[in-house]
Amino acid sequence: MKAAYLLLLEAVKPFRRKVGSLGTLSFQAGYYVYVGSALGPGGVEARVKRHRRLAEKEKLKLKWHIDYLLSAEPVCLKAVWAVETGKPLECELSRRVKKISAGFIQGFGASDCREGCPSHLYFFKENPESSLLSLLEEFKVKKIYG
């Protein structure tokens, strides 16, 4: 399935982590929502499989910003939702998530963004699951993990 997707992550304690070209970043304890897309071969199933392997701390080559976060010891993957689409929807979802977030990590996951998103990773002090689902109900979001 070609899809845009959202990962819900929990950082159980604050930590610092090198994230590719972004350098070393500080992460607060709390929840993070990452907005991504999987429009290429393998679709969202292959992408989420990789994300789950990294979240289980399997040693894989780190290539995307999210890989660095998923592989960090204090981070747990809590849930994944997908929105089936054949067109880019990642930035629209990202803008909506930003509106309800408590902040974001500048440039994270947005290095190839053509719509000027400041980030595709958003911070929440509390679990945002119910707020997210309300916010995105028009998109027919499907929970695929968690």
Helices and strands as residue ranges (DSSP letters): E 3-11, E 15-18, G 20-22, E 24-27, E 30-38, H 43-55, H 65-70, E 75-84, H 90-100, E 103-104, E 121-124, H 129-135, G 137-139, E 142-145
